[in-house]
Amino acid sequence: MAGQSLDDDYLAKRQLRRGTAGWVLLAGLGVSYVISGDFAGWNFGIAEAGWGGFAIAAALMALMYFTLVLALAEMSAAIPAAGGGYSFARQAIGPAGGYLTGLAVLIEYALAPAAIVIFIGAAVEELLGINGPLVYATFYAVFIAIHLAGVGEALKVMMVISGLAVFAILATAIALIGDFDASNLFDMEPTNAVGASSFLPLGWYGVWAALPFGMWLFLAVEGVPLAAEEAKDPARDVPKGIIGAMVFLLGTAVLVVFLLAGAVGAQSIGESGVPLVTALKESGSETLGTVVNVLGLAGLIASFFSIIFGYSRLVFALSRAGYLPKFLSLTSSRKAPTWALIVPGVLGFLVSLSGAGDLILGMAVVGATLSYALMALSHILLRVNQPDLKRPYRTPGGMVTSGIALVLSLIALTGVYAFDPRAFGYTMVLFAIGAAYFFLFSKNHLVAKTAEEEFALLAQAESDLEEDDGASTSP
C-alpha cells in the first residue's frame, strides 16, 4: 500500500557504493555519455538546414543544454539522489510528476544504447566484416558485466575509452585547421523555401527540422546527477562535474561543426556517415582518417557504456521508491544494481534487433526533450515553493535560466515532430503506456507518500546501517 516504510533490511539490499567518484570522474562520465555524438549523426542536420541553418539550431540547443545543466547543478547539490531528474521532479511536482519525469528519461536512456549498438555493429562490420545480433549481444553482455564489477572500475574504464575518442577529435582538428576556408561552409545551393539564402539554403523550416541533430552534440549530459549517491561529496562534485563536462563538450562541438565543413564543404559533410573520416580523407590525411575510423568506435563504445550506467541508476532509484517492481533495485555484494543493469539491457538488445537505429534515436530524443521540460519546470517550482531549501550551489540567473531551458526544450520537442513524425508518435504511445502503469498500479505501491518522507526514511535507514557496519568492524 502507499506509504509503506523502509526498514534496514530493505535498504541493506539496495545500496550503491558511496564515495567512489570525484568531480573529475563525474565530468568524464558526462563526456562519455555524449562523445559519440561528435563522430556521427549531428552532421545530418547540415543536410536538413545547410551549414548556417544547422549552426543556428546547434547554438540554440547548446543554450538549452547549458541553461538546463546550470539548473541541474543546483538541484543535484540540494537533492543528491541516484534518481537525478526523477528525484528533483518528485520533490517539486509530487509522485506523479517525479514518475513521469523518470519515465521520459528512462525512454531516452533505454533506447539510446539500442540505437548506438546498431551503429557499433556497422563500425565493427567496416573493420572486421561481421555484424548482427551476435555483435549486439556481445557488446551488451561485456559492458553490463564490467558494470556489475562495480562503479569505481566502470567509471575508470569509461575515462580511458573516452580519452581515446577525445584524442581522435583533437587530432582531427589539428589536421584540418590548415584547410579551413569559410567559403566551404556555404557551398549548398539555396532552395525556394521560405527564408532561403546562401546562409540558410533550406530556409527557416530547415532550422526547425535540424534542432534534433543539434541536440545530438550534447544528448545525455544531463545524466551526471544519476551518479550523485556514488559521489565523494555530492553537493560539490556533481555541480562541478556536470558543468565541467558541458563546457568541454561545447569546445568539441565547435571544433567539429566549424572545421569539418570548413575544410571539405558543407555538402560533403552533410551526406557523410562518418564525417570526421570523410573530412580527413578528402583533405589528404588518409592515414589519420583510418586511425580516427577505429577510434570512432571508441566514441560509440564510450556512450554505449556510460548510458548503460545511467539507465541502471535511474531504474534502481525508481524501483527502490516503488515506481517499478522492487526486485529491480536489489544490489550485489559489490553494490552494483544487478537487475537494473540486466533487465533494461535485455529489452534494449531486443529493440536493437529491429535495426532501425535512426528511428530509435528519434524516439530517444523525444523522451529527452520531455524530461528536459519537466526538469526545468522542477527547478522553477522548487525556487517558488521551497525558497528555504538548502542550496550549496545556486543557478546563475535563477528562474530566468531554467525558464530559457523550458522554452527551448518545448521548441526542440516540436522539432522532432518536424523531422520524424513516426518517432514522435511512437514515443508518445510508449509514454502513455508507461503513465498508465503508474496511475493504475504503482502509485499504490510507493515506499513513501512524499519526497520528504522517502528521503528521510532513506537517510535514517542508511545512518542505522552505517552504525551497524561500524560496530561490526570495530575491534
C-alpha positions in Angstrom: 0.0 0.0 0.0 1.0 3.6 -0.4 3.3 5.0 2.3 4.9 1.7 3.4 8.1 2.2 5.4 11.6 1.3 4.6 13.3 -0.9 7.1 17.1 -1.7 7.5 16.8 -5.0 5.6 15.0 -3.3 2.6 17.8 -0.7 2.2 20.6 -3.1 3.0 19.8 -5.0 -0.2 19.6 -1.7 -2.1 22.8 0.2 -1.5 25.2 1.7 -4.1 28.9 2.1 -3.3 29.4 5.6 -1.9 32.4 7.8 -2.2 33.8 6.3 -5.4 33.5 9.3 -7.8 35.1 12.7 -7.5 34.2 15.6 -9.8 36.8 14.6 -12.5 35.3 11.1 -12.8 31.8 12.7 -12.9 32.9 15.1 -15.7 34.4 12.2 -17.5 31.1 10.4 -17.2 29.3 13.4 -18.7 31.7 13.5 -21.6 31.4 9.7 -22.1 27.6 10.0 -22.3 27.8 12.4 -25.2 31.1 11.9 -27.1 29.8 9.5 -29.8 27.6 12.4 -30.9 30.7 14.2 -32.2 31.6 11.4 -34.5 28.3 11.0 -36.4 24.7 11.9 -36.5 24.8 15.7 -35.9 26.1 16.3 -39.4 22.8 15.2 -41.0 21.4 18.5 -39.6 23.5 20.2 -42.3 21.6 18.2 -44.9 18.4 19.4 -43.3 19.3 23.1 -43.0 22.6 23.9 -44.6 25.6 24.9 -42.5 24.2 28.3 -41.4 20.8 26.8 -40.5 22.4 24.0 -38.6 24.8 26.4 -36.8 21.7 28.3 -35.6 20.0 25.1 -34.5 23.1 23.8 -32.7 23.6 27.2 -31.0 20.0 27.1 -29.7 20.4 23.6 -28.4 23.8 24.4 -26.8 22.0 27.3 -25.0 19.2 24.9 -23.9 21.7 22.3 -22.6 23.8 24.9 -20.8 20.9 26.5 -19.0 19.5 23.1 -18.1 22.9 22.0 -16.8 23.1 25.1 -14.6 19.6 24.3 -13.2 20.5 20.6 -12.7 23.7 21.6 -10.9 21.6 23.5 -8.2 19.1 20.7 -7.8 21.7 17.9 -7.7 23.6 19.7 -4.9 20.3 20.3 -3.0 18.9 16.8 -3.6 21.8 14.3 -4.1 19.8 11.2 -5.0 20.5 8.5 -7.6 17.3 9.3 -9.5 18.6 12.5 -10.9 15.7 14.3 -12.7 13.2 11.9 -11.2 14.3 12.9 -7.7 14.1 16.6 -8.4 10.7 16.4 -10.0 9.3 14.2 -7.2 10.2 16.9 -4.7 9.0 19.7 -6.9 5.9 18.3 -8.6 5.0 15.2 -6.5 4.9 11.5 -7.1 3.2 11.7 -10.5 5.5 14.4 -11.7 8.5 12.5 -10.5 7.4 9.3 -12.2 6.6 11.0 -15.5 10.0 12.7 -15.5 11.7 9.5 -14.7 9.7 7.7 -17.4 10.8 10.2 -20.0 14.5 9.9 -19.0 14.1 6.1 -19.0 12.7 6.1 -22.5 15.8 8.1 -23.6 18.3 6.0 -21.7 16.8 2.6 -22.5 16.5 3.3 -26.2 19.8 5.2 -26.9 22.0 2.2 -26.2 19.9 0.1 -28.6 20.5 2.7 -31.3 24.2 3.1 -30.5 24.8 -0.7 -30.6 23.4 -0.8 -34.1 25.9 1.9 -35.1 28.6 0.0 -33.3 27.7 -3.1 -35.3 28.1 -1.1 -38.5 31.5 0.1 -37.4 32.6 -3.4 -36.5 31.4 -4.6 -39.9 33.5 -2.0 -41.6 36.6 -3.1 -39.6 36.1 -6.9 -39.2 33.3 -7.8 -41.7 30.9 -9.1 -39.0 27.7 -7.7 -37.8 24.2 -8.6 -36.5 22.6 -9.9 -33.3 25.7 -11.7 -32.1 27.7 -8.5 -32.2 24.9 -6.6 -30.4 24.6 -9.3 -27.7 28.4 -9.4 -27.2 28.6 -5.7 -26.5 25.7 -5.7 -24.2 27.0 -8.7 -22.2 30.6 -7.5 -21.9 29.8 -3.9 -20.8 27.0 -4.9 -18.4 29.5 -7.4 -16.9 32.0 -4.6 -16.3 29.3 -2.5 -14.6 28.5 -5.5 -12.4 32.1 -5.4 -11.2 31.5 -2.1 -9.5 31.1 1.6 -10.2 34.7 2.6 -9.5 36.0 0.1 -12.0 33.3 1.1 -14.6 34.0 4.8 -14.4 37.7 4.3 -14.8 37.2 2.2 -17.9 34.9 4.8 -19.3 37.5 7.5 -18.7 40.1 5.6 -20.8 37.7 4.9 -23.6 36.5 8.5 -23.7 40.1 9.7 -23.7 40.8 7.8 -26.9 37.7 9.4 -28.5 38.7 12.9 -27.4 42.2 12.3 -28.8 40.7 11.4 -32.2 38.7 14.7 -32.2 41.6 16.8 -31.3 43.9 15.1 -33.8 41.3 15.7 -36.5 41.0 19.3 -35.6 44.8 19.9 -35.7 45.0 18.1 -39.1 42.1 20.2 -40.6 42.8 23.6 -39.3 45.2 24.5 -42.2 42.5 23.5 -44.7 39.8 25.7 -43.3 38.1 28.0 -45.8 34.9 29.9 -44.7 33.5 29.7 -48.2 33.3 25.9 -47.9 30.6 26.4 -45.2 28.2 27.8 -47.7 28.6 25.6 -50.8 25.0 24.3 -50.8 22.7 25.9 -53.3 19.7 27.8 -51.9 16.3 26.3 -52.4 13.0 28.2 -52.8 12.0 27.5 -49.2 10.7 30.4 -47.1 13.7 32.5 -45.9 16.2 30.6 -48.1 19.6 32.2 -48.7 23.2 31.2 -49.1 23.4 31.2 -45.3 20.1 29.3 -44.9 19.8 27.2 -48.1 16.8 25.3 -46.9 15.1 28.3 -45.1 13.7 28.6 -41.6 11.9 25.2 -41.8 15.3 23.6 -42.1 16.5 25.2 -38.9 13.4 23.8 -37.1 14.0 20.3 -38.5 17.7 20.5 -37.6 17.1 21.0 -33.9 17.2 17.2 -33.0 20.6 17.0 -34.7 21.9 19.9 -32.7 20.8 18.0 -29.6 23.0 15.1 -30.6 26.1 17.1 -29.8 25.0 17.2 -26.1 22.4 14.5 -25.6 22.6 12.7 -22.3 25.0 15.1 -20.4 22.0 15.6 -18.1 22.7 12.1 -16.7 25.6 13.1 -14.5 23.4 13.6 -11.4 22.4 9.9 -11.7 25.7 9.2 -10.0 25.1 11.5 -7.1 24.8 8.8 -4.5 28.2 7.4 -5.5 30.0 10.8 -5.4 32.5 11.6 -2.8 30.9 15.0 -2.0 27.7 15.2 -4.0 27.0 18.9 -3.1 30.4 19.9 -4.5 31.3 17.2 -7.0 28.1 16.9 -9.0 27.7 20.6 -10.0 31.5 20.8 -10.8 31.3 17.5 -12.8 28.2 18.4 -14.9 29.3 22.0 -15.6 32.8 20.8 -16.4 31.5 18.2 -18.9 29.2 20.7 -20.6 32.0 23.3 -21.1 34.3 20.6 -22.5 31.5 19.4 -24.9 30.8 22.9 -26.1 34.5 23.0 -27.1 34.4 19.7 -29.0 31.1 20.7 -30.7 32.6 24.0 -32.0 35.6 22.1 -33.4 33.7 19.5 -35.4 30.9 21.9 -36.6 33.3 24.5 -37.9 36.4 22.6 -39.0 34.9 19.7 -40.8 32.6 21.6 -43.2 35.1 24.4 -43.4 37.8 22.0 -44.6 35.9 20.0 -47.3 32.5 21.6 -47.7 29.1 21.5 -46.0 27.5 19.4 -48.8 30.1 16.6 -48.3 29.8 16.6 -44.5 26.0 16.7 -44.5 25.9 13.5 -46.5 28.6 11.6 -44.7 28.0 8.6 -42.4 31.5 9.2 -40.8 32.1 13.0 -41.1 35.5 13.1 -39.3 36.8 10.3 -41.5 35.4 11.9 -44.7 36.9 15.3 -43.9 40.3 13.8 -43.2 40.4 11.6 -46.3 39.1 14.3 -48.6 41.7 16.7 -47.3 44.5 14.2 -47.9 45.1 12.8 -44.3 44.1 9.3 -45.2 46.3 7.5 -42.6 44.9 9.6 -39.8 41.4 9.0 -41.3 41.9 5.3 -40.9 43.1 5.8 -37.3 40.1 8.0 -36.5 37.8 5.5 -38.0 39.0 3.0 -35.4 38.9 5.5 -32.6 35.4 6.5 -33.7 34.3 3.1 -32.5 35.8 4.0 -29.1 33.5 7.1 -29.0 30.4 4.9 -29.7 31.5 2.4 -27.1 32.0 5.2 -24.5 28.5 6.5 -24.9 27.0 3.0 -25.0 28.9 2.0 -21.9 28.1 5.2 -19.9 24.4 5.3 -20.8 24.1 1.7 -19.5 25.4 3.2 -16.2 22.8 5.9 -16.5 19.8 3.7 -17.1 20.8 1.3 -14.3 20.9 4.1 -11.7 17.6 5.5 -12.8 15.8 2.1 -12.8 17.4 1.5 -9.4 16.0 4.7 -8.0 12.6 4.3 -9.5 12.4 0.7 -8.2 13.7 1.5 -4.7 10.9 4.1 -4.4 8.3 1.6 -5.6 7.5 3.1 -9.0 8.9 0.0 -10.7 9.0 -3.6 -9.5 11.1 -3.7 -6.3 13.4 -6.5 -7.3 15.0 -4.2 -9.9 16.7 -2.2 -7.1 18.4 -5.2 -5.5 22.2 -4.7 -5.4 25.0 -7.2 -5.3 27.8 -7.6 -2.8 29.8 -5.1 -4.9 26.9 -2.6 -4.5 26.0 -2.9 -8.2 22.3 -2.8 -9.1 22.2 -6.2 -10.8 18.7 -6.4 -12.2 18.6 -2.7 -13.1 21.6 -3.4 -15.3 20.4 -6.7 -16.8 16.6 -6.3 -17.5 16.8 -3.0 -19.5 19.9 -4.4 -21.3 17.9 -7.5 -22.4 15.0 -5.2 -23.5 17.4 -2.9 -25.3 19.0 -5.8 -27.1 15.6 -7.0 -28.3 14.9 -3.4 -29.6 18.2 -3.4 -31.4 17.2 -6.4 -33.5 14.9 -4.1 -35.4 18.0 -2.5 -37.0 16.1 0.9 -37.1 18.9 3.0 -35.5 17.7 6.3 -36.8 14.1 5.8 -35.7 15.2 4.5 -32.2 17.4 7.6 -31.8 14.5 9.9 -32.8 12.4 8.2 -30.1 15.2 8.7 -27.5 15.3 12.4 -28.4 11.5 12.8 -27.8 11.9 11.2 -24.3 14.9 13.5 -23.7 13.0 16.7 -24.6 10.0 15.8 -22.5 12.3 15.2 -19.5 14.1 18.5 -20.0 10.9 20.4 -19.9 9.9 18.7 -16.7 13.3 19.1 -15.1 13.4 22.8 -16.0 9.9 23.2 -14.6 11.0 21.4 -11.4 13.8 24.0 -10.9 11.3 26.8 -11.2 8.8 25.2 -8.8 11.4 24.5 -6.2 12.6 28.1 -6.3 9.0 29.3 -5.9 7.6 26.7 -3.4 10.8 25.8 -1.4 12.9 29.0 -1.2 14.5 27.9 2.1 15.8 24.6 0.6 19.5 24.3 1.3 21.2 25.1 -2.0 25.1 24.6 -1.8 25.2 25.7 -5.4 22.8 28.3 -6.9 22.0 28.6 -10.6 23.2 31.9 -12.1 20.2 33.8 -13.3 17.8 31.6 -11.2 14.4 31.0 -12.7 15.2 33.1 -15.8 17.9 30.5 -16.7 15.7 27.5 -16.2 12.9 29.3 -18.0 15.1 29.6 -21.1 15.7 25.8 -20.8 12.0 25.1 -20.5 11.0 27.2 -23.6 13.8 25.8 -25.8 13.1 22.2 -24.7 9.4 22.6 -25.8 10.6 24.0 -29.2 13.1 21.1 -29.6 10.2 18.7 -28.9 8.3 20.1 -31.9 11.5 19.9 -33.9 11.5 16.1 -33.6 8.0 16.1 -35.0 9.1 18.3 -37.9 11.9 15.8 -38.7 10.3 12.4 -38.0 6.6 12.3 -37.0 6.8 8.5 -36.6 9.4 8.8 -33.8 7.2 11.4 -32.1 4.1 9.3 -32.4 5.7 6.0 -31.2 7.3 7.7 -28.2 4.1 9.3 -27.1 2.3 5.9 -27.3 5.2 4.4 -25.2 4.9 7.3 -22.7 1.2 6.9 -22.4 1.6 3.1 -21.7 4.2 3.9 -19.0 2.0 6.6 -17.5 -1.0 4.1 -17.3 1.2 1.7 -15.4 1.7 4.3 -12.7 -1.8 5.6 -12.4 -3.4 2.1 -12.5 -0.8 0.2 -10.3 2.4 1.6 -9.0 1.1 4.8 -7.4 -0.5 2.5 -4.7 2.9 0.7 -4.0 5.2 3.6 -3.3 7.5 3.4 -0.3 6.6 6.8 0.9 3.8 9.3 0.4 6.0 12.3 -0.2 9.6 13.0 -1.4 10.5 14.4 2.0 9.3 11.2 3.7 11.1 9.0 1.2 14.4 10.9 1.6 14.0 11.0 5.4 13.4 7.2 5.6 16.4 6.6 3.3 18.7 8.8 5.4 17.6 7.2 8.7 18.0 3.7 7.3 21.4 4.5 5.9 22.5 6.0 9.2 21.4 2.9 11.0 23.3 0.7 8.5 26.5 2.7 8.8 26.3 2.4 12.6 25.9 -1.4 12.3 28.8 -1.6 9.8 31.0 0.4 12.2 30.0 -1.8 15.1 30.8 -5.0 13.2 34.2 -3.8 12.1 35.4 -2.3 15.4 37.9 -4.4 17.3 
